[in-house]
Amino acid sequence: MPTITPISELRNYGNVLDKVKTGSPVYLTRNGHGAYSIRDMQDEEHFQKAEAMIRLLCELNAGLRSAEEEGWVSEEELREHFQKRRGMQK
């Protein structure tokens, strides 16, 4: 469960940081509106992994749409493409 705290509480930042737990971030408000969040590093790592997964899924969906619109590449064409690229890198 998140904790919502006015930003003025940061004067006693130790007390605010004590409220931060895994799965329970502290949200700081300014003039009654959300301004910042403080979360545990484990939560941050999970968040970054989820963002990366979303980006990957978006790219995969874009590839599927492209294949459906422009046609699929054969396995042989794919091999040739990467063999050429490997030859260019040497």
C-alpha positions, 0 to 999 in steps of 0.5 A: 500500500503506498504512503502519501506524504506532503513534500514538506515532510522531507525536512525529516527525510529519515522518517520518510525513508523509513516508510519506504518498503518493497511494494510500498512506495512513498508518494510526495505531494506538493500543494495536494498534487502528486509530485514525486515518488520514492521507491525501494531499489528492488521495485525500481529494478522490477519497473525497469524490467517491465518497461524493457518488456513493454518496449520489446513487445511493441517492437515485436508487434511492429515486426508482425504488422510489417510482415503482414503488410509487406510479406514474410521473409523466407528462411533462406533470405534471412540466412543470406542477409546475416551471412552478408552482414557477417562478411561486412564486419570482417 
